[in-house]
Every structure is written in C-alpha cells, then in structure tokens.
Amino acid sequence: MSYIELTQVSKQYRRRGQATEALHLIDLNIEKGKFVSIIGPSGCGKSSLLRIIGGLVKQDCGEVLINGRSPLEAQKQKQFGFVPQSPALFPWRTVLQNMQLPFEVNRQAAEQPPQREELVKLLEMVGLGEFTDAYAKELSGGMQQRVGIARAFGSGAPILLMDEPFSALDEITREKMSYLLLNIWESYQKTVVFVTHNIREAVLLSDEVIIMSPRPGRIKARIGIELPRPRSAELEESEQFQQYMADIRAYLRQDWQV
Ligand SMILES: Nc1ncnc2c1ncn2[C@@H]1O[C@H](COP(=O)(O)OP(=O)(O)OP(=O)(O)O)[C@@H](O)[C@H]1O
C-alpha cells in the first residue's frame, strides 16, 4: 500500500445549477518521503486534487487513503501541513512566534513543540536566521513565504501540501526560493505534493512529475525524475535536466488550443 493512494477519484462542482467536472477518475499513488509535483493547464483541477488529498474537499466518488486512513482522520492526526500561495502569518507576532503557531493551534498533540534552536535552524536554512525576533509585518512577501515554508517543515506534519507557493513572487525571488525549498526538503525529506505551473521548478525539486490534462482533470503522464541528489543549480545546465523539461513541455503543448 502506498502512503497516499487515490483510486478512481472524481469531483464535480455545482454552482447556480451548473455542474463543472473538475477531476475524472484519478488514480494516483505517492510513496512516503517523495517530492511529487503536479503540473497542468489552468483550471485542470490541480488545487482540487491537493484539497481532496488534504481532506479540505470531499470527492464525489472513489477512495482516498492516507497511510491507510481517510483524509479527515489524517487531518485530525495533524498529518498535513499546508503551504498556500500566500502565507497566513500573524503580522504582529514575531517570526519565531509564527513558527510556533502550529503547536499552539494543536494543543492536544502529544508531540512537544520543537526547541527554539530547532526553529532557528530552519529559519537559517531559508536565510532568515537574523529575523527570528522581527515582526512578520516587517518582512517582504518573499521573506514571509520563506517563513511559511520553514514553518511547514518545523510543524511535525509528515505530509506537506503546497499550492503554487511561489506564484505571487517575482521571477528572481522565485528562482531563489526553489533552491531554498530544495535544500530544506533534502534535509528533512517529508512527503511533499507540490502544485506548480513552472516546469523548471517541477524538474529541479521532484522525484516525480504528474502531468494533468485540461478539465476535467485526468492524469496524462507521470515522469520519474532520476536526477542525482543532492541537486544544485549547475544541474539545470545538464542535458538530462533540459530533456526532462522538453518532455514535460511537449506533453503540455499537446493540449494547447491556439
Ligand atoms: N468551489 C468551487 N465551486 C465551483 N467550481 C469550482 C470550485 N473550485 C474549483 N472549481 C472549478 O473547478 C475547476 C478546477 O479548479 P482548480 O482550482 O482545482 O484548478 P487548478 O488546476 O488548480 O487551476 P489554476 O491552475 O488556475 O489554479 C475549475 O474550472 C474551477 O473553476
């Protein structure tokens, strides 16, 4: 049995009497400790898929198992950390206090909150060690997103669900963020499901890239990224890296309607 397992999952939304079929018979399995990206055209159901895995949205049919349990049970057991497009930080709390938030929200958790040093180490990994005691409101958008990522890795949740976490950032910050995420993931190796529109990011970070077709979302291809780890910026220049990018682009172009 896989760590995350979806069998024949479909989802339809209804709004003002109109039905939208977002996902159609999705079969997907993800192994523990893997970094898996989901890429596909706008509106193909990537966020829906992520939200179904995390128990935020219920599928209409099919089965979702997280380590053998339903997403809602997994959610109750604090198995998920969410990293949305913009991080939900409390502006008047310090960076460290924001990092401690998952443990305050989850008071019944048996797990002890990490020591300050552990959280500071995570902040250092995202280049924010010296901002530990700064107020969140003093940070730029990119810095806040870095806190959101560090917080997810420090939260104790074994599965991180990331929905286009870099989409609000400028291109240069975005590129830098992808290396920070690579570094922190290679140190912690949590299971990550990462929704993105960015092919470079998907190849750089992933063990596997799932390519979806336009709505209703189906899985069009799964590409295992067999690049050595730890990975670095130089790897992007390699022929193998460029070939993965070209392969993914070719799949996505099949659905272009020009
Ligand atoms: N709550 C909802 N009510 C009605 N329709 C919805 C709802 N959520 C999503 N949809 C529709 O379902 C389809 C899939 O949406 P979803 O957000 O999952 O796609 P996506 O691939 O993440 O899109 P994007 O890349 O643009 O963020 C879209 O057509 C969207 O309009």
The ligand as a Tripos MOL2 file, in Angstrom:
@<TRIPOS>MOLECULE
LIG
   31    33     1     0     0
SMALL
NO_CHARGES

@<TRIPOS>ATOM
      1 N1        -15.6410   25.7520   -5.0860 N.pl3     1 LIG1
      2 C1        -15.8370   25.6680   -6.4040 C.ar      1 LIG1
      3 N2        -17.0540   25.8670   -6.9530 N.ar      1 LIG1
      4 C2        -17.2450   25.7720   -8.2690 C.ar      1 LIG1
      5 N3        -16.2990   25.4840   -9.1650 N.ar      1 LIG1
      6 C3        -15.0480   25.2910   -8.6860 C.ar      1 LIG1
      7 C4        -14.7540   25.3750   -7.2950 C.ar      1 LIG1
      8 N4        -13.4240   25.1380   -7.1190 N.ar      1 LIG1
      9 C5        -12.9210   24.9080   -8.3490 C.ar      1 LIG1
     10 N5        -13.8880   24.9980   -9.2870 N.ar      1 LIG1
     11 C6        -13.7180   24.7890  -10.7210 C.3       1 LIG1
     12 O1        -13.1300   23.5050  -10.9130 O.3       1 LIG1
     13 C7        -12.1270   23.5570  -11.9160 C.3       1 LIG1
     14 C8        -10.7980   23.1170  -11.3350 C.3       1 LIG1
     15 O2        -10.3730   24.1110  -10.3980 O.3       1 LIG1
     16 P1         -8.9680   24.0120   -9.6210 P.3       1 LIG1
     17 O3         -8.8250   25.2660   -8.8390 O.co2     1 LIG1
     18 O4         -8.8840   22.7330   -8.9170 O.co2     1 LIG1
     19 O5         -7.9470   24.0090  -10.8610 O.3       1 LIG1
     20 P2         -6.4040   24.4020  -10.9230 P.3       1 LIG1
     21 O6         -5.7850   23.4880  -11.9120 O.co2     1 LIG1
     22 O7         -5.8230   24.4100   -9.5560 O.co2     1 LIG1
     23 O8         -6.4820   25.8790  -11.5080 O.3       1 LIG1
     24 P3         -5.3580   27.0540  -11.5040 P.3       1 LIG1
     25 O9         -4.1270   26.4690  -12.1080 O.co2     1 LIG1
     26 O10        -5.9690   28.1050  -12.3650 O.co2     1 LIG1
     27 O11        -5.1920   27.4670  -10.0730 O.co2     1 LIG1
     28 C9        -12.1340   24.9900  -12.4450 C.3       1 LIG1
     29 O12       -12.9460   25.0470  -13.5820 O.3       1 LIG1
     30 C10       -12.7480   25.7880  -11.3210 C.3       1 LIG1
     31 O13       -13.4220   26.9200  -11.7940 O.3       1 LIG1
@<TRIPOS>BOND
     1     1     2 1
     2     2     3 ar
     3     2     7 ar
     4     3     4 ar
     5     4     5 ar
     6     5     6 ar
     7     6     7 ar
     8     6    10 ar
     9     7     8 ar
    10     8     9 ar
    11     9    10 ar
    12    10    11 1
    13    11    12 1
    14    11    30 1
    15    12    13 1
    16    13    14 1
    17    13    28 1
    18    14    15 1
    19    15    16 1
    20    16    17 2
    21    16    18 1
    22    16    19 1
    23    19    20 1
    24    20    21 2
    25    20    22 1
    26    20    23 1
    27    23    24 1
    28    24    25 2
    29    24    26 1
    30    24    27 1
    31    28    29 1
    32    28    30 1
    33    30    31 1
@<TRIPOS>SUBSTRUCTURE
     1 LIG1         1 GROUP 0 **** ****
